[in-house]
Amino acid sequence: MRIARFVVDSDPLYGVVEGEPGSEEITVINGDPFFNGVERTHVKHKLEDVRLLAPIIPRSKVVGVGRNFAEHAAELGNEVPQQPLLFLKPNTSVIGPNDPIILPEFSEEVSFEAELCVVIGRICKDVPEERADDVIFGYTCGNDLTARDVQKTDLQWARAKGFDTSAPLGPWIETELDHEDLSIQGRLNGELRQDGSTNQMIRGVRELVSIVSHAFTLLPGDVIMTGTPAGVGLVSEGDRFEVEIEGIGRLSNPVVRR
């Protein structure tokens, strides 16, 4: 099931996206699916007639996982960490499909990172790996934008990873997905730059959910960004970057500078 967040006239709504590519419809659901479940109404819209928003604005946090693909760690001259490398992005970093990525004034080297993102569905702590599926609401595409020059000079990654618009998410949440071997691709201005698979992760989805939940209490709507495959590069004003993940869809954002 594909759960989207969108606007037609004013207030954001949630809906279920159904149909073949190019002819999808979105059926409005009552309330917030994270707390009320998925209760369809009789109101439908053509997908092309609505504006998709970020499928979730985390009430609490976005948790990033650094260097979870060996080739990506190597391309930046880093070793694979012995312990999970976790960092936080504020919910103000989140934007949705087609929203502009605004390059921060303090950086000249902002890099793209196509990632599978896990959306948490219930409050949880210290989740055993074998129970991870019980706390996952679904999956979406993400772009963990990183100010590389700032990442190198700051002692921690808050500015480099957490600036406004640094966490595009979308286009929707897929609630039923076999995440063991999914293609993850990133395209810069239509050119394929990243082409990996979730089977290359050092730590898989269930292990990451368990690890993160041992560090932080997770709340409904929290997002875990699971790491990026090799091929990262820089974006510039006027570019467009697209993340495409098998079984979910495509997230596309333009790049601007104020």
N, C-alpha and C positions, 0 to 999 in steps of 0.2 A: 504494500500500500504506500502510495506517495502522498505525504502530508505537506502542503504548502501554506505559506502565510502570504497574504496579498491584500491589495486595496483595489476597490472599484471606484468609490466616490470619496470616502473620508476615512473612517476608522478601519484599522487592520482586521482582517478576518482570517480564519483557518479554513482550509478546504482539502478535499481529496481529489487528486488529479488522476484522471482515467482517460483511456483512448490511445490510439496510435499516434506516433509522431506527426505533427502537422495538423491534427484534428482533435487535440485533447480538449476535454472539458474539465472544469473544476466545480465540484459540488460543495457548497458551503456546509460546514459542520457547526453545531452549537457549542459555543464557549471555547475553552482551552483544552485541547486533547491531552495535555499532560496531567490534567486534574479531573476532567469530565469524561474521558474516553472519547471515542469517535462516534458521534451521533449525527448522521446525515440529515440535512433539511431537504426541502424540495427545490431550493434555489440553486440554479446552475448558471455558469458563465463559460463562454469560450475562453480558453487560456489566453488567446491573443488579445482579448479585450480587458485583461486585468494587468496590474503591475505587480510582479513578484517582489516580495521583500525577503530579507534574511529569514530563513525558515524558523529560526529561534534567536532571540536576544537573551543570552544566558542571564538568569537572575543572579548568578553568583560569579562564575568564572569560566574562562577558557584555559585549559591546561595543555601546554605544548610538550612534545617529547623530542628532544634533540638527538641527532645522529643515530637514528633507528634503522638506517640503511647503510651498510658498510661502504658501498661505492660512493655514496654522498659524503660520508665522513672523510673518505680518502681524497676526494676531489678538492676539499677545502683544507687538506693537510692535517686532518685530525685523526686521532685514534678512536676506535670504538670504545665508548665509556664502559667501565666495569660495572658501574651502577647506573640506573636509569637517570638520564639528564632531563629533569623536569623544569619547566618555567611557566609563568602565568602571563596571560594577556587579559587586559580589562575588557568588560563587555562593551565599552565605548570604542573598541577597535573593530567591532563587527559591522559589516555592511552586507548588502544583498546583491543579487544578480543585476548586472549593468550599472550598479552604483560606481561612481568614480573612486579609484584609488588616488588619494591626494599625497603626493610626495612631501615628506616633512622638510622644512627649511633647514634643519640641522644635519641633513645627510645628502651626499652626492652619489651614494652607491646602495640603492635599494634593490633587493633580489627577490625573485619569485620562488615559491616552493609549493608545488601541487601536493595535496595530502588528502587521504581518507580521514574523515572526522566521525567520531562516535558521539551520539547524543544520549545523555543519561535520562532515564525515564522515572526514577524514583529516588528518594533519599536513601543513601547507603554509606556504609563505612566498613572497612576491613573485609571486602568481598572476596571469598575464595575464588580462585580461577575457574573452578567448575560451576560456579553460580553466576558468572559474569553475564551470561545471556539474560538472566532474570532481571537485571537492572538497566539493560540497554533498550532505549526507545526506538532507535534507528540510526541511520547513517546518512551523511551528506558530504558534498565536496567542499574543500577548503583551500585557501591560499595563505600560507604563513609567511607574509611579507616580512623581510628583515633588512634593517639598515646595517649593511656589512661594515662600513667604516666605523660606525658608532659601536657595533658589537665588539670590534677589535680594541677600542679604547676605553670603554666603560668597564667597570669591574663586575657589573651584572647586566642583564639583558632587558631591563624594563623599557628603556627608551628604544632600543634596537628592535624589539619584538612587539611592543605595546602601543605604538603611536596610533592615532586615530586613522581608521580605514585599513589597518594592517591585517585584518582577518575577514576577508570576504568568505561568505558561506552560502551554499545553495546548490541547485535551484530549489530543492525541496528535500524532505527527509524520507528516505526509503526505509520502511519498517521491517521488511523481510529481505534479507540479503545474506548470501553465503560469501563471507569476507575472506576466505582462505587464499583465493587465487584470483584477484581482480586486477585488471589492467588499470594503471594510473598514468595518465598522459597530461603533459603541459605544453601548450602552444603559445608562442609569442608572435603576434601578428600573423597567425595562421601557420607558422613554421613549427614543426614538432621539435621540442627541446628536451622534454622529459618523457621517458617511455619505460616504465617499470611495472612491478606487480607487488601486490600485498604479500606474495609468498617470499619476497626478499627481505621482509621485516626481520630485524634481529629479535624483537619481542613482538608477538602477535597481539591481536585485539584483546583477547580474553586476559592474557597476562598483563597487558597495560592497564586494563580496567582494575584488575586486582591491585597492581602496584600503586596506581594513582589513589585508589580508595584507601589504601593504608597510610598515605600521606595526608589526604584531605577528605573530609566529609563531602560527598558529592550530592548535589541537589538536582531535582528535576530541571532539565534544560541546560545543565552544564555540558560543555563540549570538550572532548579530548581530541587533539590533533595528533595523529599517530606517526608523523615523520614523513620525510620526502625522499623519493628516489634520486639518483644522480641526474645531472644535467642542468642544475640551477644556473641562473644568469641574472643580469641586471635589466631593470625596466627603466624607460625614459618617458618623458612627457610625450603624449601622442600615441603611445603603444596601447595594445590591447592584449591581455593575457587570459587564456582559457584553460580551465581544469576540466578534464573529462575522466570519469571513473565508470568502469563497466558496471552495469546494473543500476546506476543512479542517474547519470545524465551529465550535463555540461554547465559549468559556471563560467561566466565571461564578464570581465570588467575592463573599462578603459582606464588609462593612467593620465593624470593631470598634475600640474604644479601651480600653486597659487602665486 
